[in-house]
């Protein structure tokens, strides 16, 4: 495996239990995965069948990143006297606790240990984050939306046009979303999740901060984020993925702000991958830590898409087939005010707009250090309707923050994943950027804009017309196909149809009323097209069909 960058192998500290002090947490970086009992040829030992099915469906091979950390290495570290916390197979290391300097010396002496690092801790950065979260979770006192099926969530759902996917039956059914956050206090008692519990769609929880058996403490932030997707309380609040299934994963420590939380997140994402999760929604970001040693903080140079531990983990997650959606941050304007891992290239970084589509002034901006546009897309994060986590006496409120824009969009992404199980992470991300209302003029304040999920559905339908999961009625025949010369077209058992020709980007090139007898004009047009992939969509009163045409001239 490639050597890991210096920042990658650095550990900052964190509280893992109230009795522990931050300077007693360390990151142990291993050199390799040699002599592992795990094999690439037997992935069923460490990946669920659902995870394997996703890899097969998307054409993703098992590789060394998938191999768990060598258990012999872990045991050797434990034998030195350290308490193991969270191993990470993608980063090939483990966080540990010990109060003994001699234990660290003994671990450092192990042949397969590259380095052991730790740093001092001070509370300022966590206090700053708590002020940020209290800003997000303060009721903005905005008027509630009219009572329709979506209730107060009407604007944030309709802005993305994901309601049109719901009308087609794509409501997240069969899709699994992992929510990685700082706590889900109040979730068990929130009425908007009753349907999720009754239908068994709350699949499980995992705590990577304290190793406890509950994630329902520390913060209601995760509960509010979850509600924007999973709420199903008709006429009060219905989210963007109301019938998806969910895992709740606790990775953010509410009592400190350290780089260990990035490692916690990577372990959480690995866990989600092993379960076969489809979409990861993360409303977290990291810039400055509780440390008086500034080398642990993220400078602009770190925002290059491949330096910070959490960014590296997000990139690996995307390469495994997970669609990772992350909040841009609430740090206002400047030169790259994003929070890690919003700089990752292959995730969807989400900025915030209000119900009128105007960018919220607090929404973080790019560019990344290597010049890429961030955020990628926008969703409603100002005046967003969310569950409070405080029970039925105060069930909902309007809050501000890219933390809420992120899951609003992630739920809509889950509906696209349901509709197109064979679409790659890159395809879905590219199409959403393409269908943004600023796609023709993207910038680092607004990204590619607010994506139109109805339009994205149409583009992906064109790209995946050959999917066996989408059977179509035979209306027309296009031949030869592929063609390096003339193309012919005819109707099958229908007298007429409305035909449209699209290019690979989903742009309509021509519309034509076709009665089968006037084929010469249409064929002449098709024969004038250059090499490339095109789509011919035929619609009658009762059915439709799309044919992919490949020209190699």
Buried (B, 14 or more C-beta within 10 A) or exposed (E): EEEBBEBBBBBBBBBBEEEBEBEBBBBBBBBEBEEBEBEEEEBEEBBBEBBBEBBEBBEBEBEEBBBBBBEEBBEBBBEBBBBBBBBBBBBBBBBBBBEEEEBBEBBBEBEBBBBBBBBEBBEEBBEBBBEBBEBBBEEEEBEEBEEBEBBBBBBBBBBBBBBBBBEEEBBBBBBBBBBBBBBBBBBEBBBBBEBBEEEEBBBEBBBBBBEEEBBBBBBBBBBBBBBBBBBBBBEBBBBBBBBBBBBBBBBBBBBBBBBBBBBBBBBBBBBBBBBBBBBBBBBBBBBBBBBEEEEBBBEBEBBBBBBBBBBBBBBBBBBBBBBBBBBBBBBEEEEBBBBBBBBBBBBBBBBBBBBEBEBBEBBBBBBBBEEBBBBBBBBBBBBBBBBBBBEEEEBBBBBBBBBBBBBBBBBBBBBBBBBBBBBBBEBBBBBBBBBBBBBEEBEBBBBBBBBBBBBBBBBBBBBBBEBEEBEBEEBBEBEEBEBEEEBBBEBEEBEBBBBBBBBEEBEEEBEBEBEBEEBEEBBEBBBEBEEEBBBBBBBBEEEBBBBBBEBEE
